[in-house]
Amino acid sequence: MDTQTIGCVKAATKILGDKWTPQILRFFVNERSVRFCQVQDLVDGINPRTLSARLDSLEKEGIIVKTATTSENRCEYSLTEKGEALLPILKDMDAWSRQYEPVSA
């Protein structure tokens, strides 16, 4: 790999390189928008503070946008154009994981 390629990988891993972010983003593959409680219920074992921090980080990176709903104190998150560009990467990660997932003994 040349230095330019390594720089590109660094940019992607800055966003996707932690344990929770890819798991959070995978819900946007099938849903146009999700609520905090939906993500918390579906991402097994995530602490609400951690989830909030990851969502804030994704918002600051321009991956998702947070919008208030008509319900009191509720909001929804949806992907931006930049976030939608990550979907093929997440789908490829899923396909790779399914192919090479270790078989439980």
Secondary structure, DSSP 8 states (H G I E B T S, - for coil): --HHHHHHHHHHHHHH-SSSHHHHHGGGGT-SEEEHHHHHHHSTT--HHHHHHHHHHHHHTTSEEEEE-SSTT-EEEEE-HHHHTTHHHHHHHHHHHHHH-----
